[in-house]
Amino acid sequence: MAVSYATDNPLMAYADAWCALAWVQAHGAEYGLNTSRIVTFGHSYGGLPATMLGVQQDAAAFAGDCPHNAPDPDSVLGVVTV
């Protein structure tokens, strides 16, 4: 899944990434995804929010106005950045 995120503000990029993770956890089963085993990937600036999903445990601090329930950060089992 490709995620669009704010590029002018790192905190907003983190919030967008957390909301994307929450969406995947809420709707992943509809697409046959195992939402308890997620790996994030980020290239260049996208590596920052991808990494935050893998290391930050306080999803509520970054979830912002996401319409989905706060994601489970323990579902992110790996991070790849290039």
Residue, then its C-alpha position, 0 to 999 in steps of 0.5 A: m500500500a502506498v501512503s501519501y503524507a505531509t512533506d512540509n512537517p515531519l509531525m504531520a507525516y508521522a500522523d499520516a503514517w499512523c493513520a495509514l497503519a490504523w486503516v490497514q489494521a481496520h480494513g486489512a482483512e478485507y484484502g486478505l492481509n495479516t494485520s498482525r505482521i506488518v513491515t513498513f518501507g520508506h524511501s528517502y524522506g518516507g523513511l522517517p515515518a516508516t521508521m517511526l511506525g517501527v520504533q514508536q510505541d505511543a500511537a496516540a501521540f501521533a494519531g492526530d485526527c485519524p478517523h480510525n481506532a489507534p493502531d497497534p504498534d506491536s503489529v509492525l514487525g519490521v522496517v526497511t528504509v533506503 
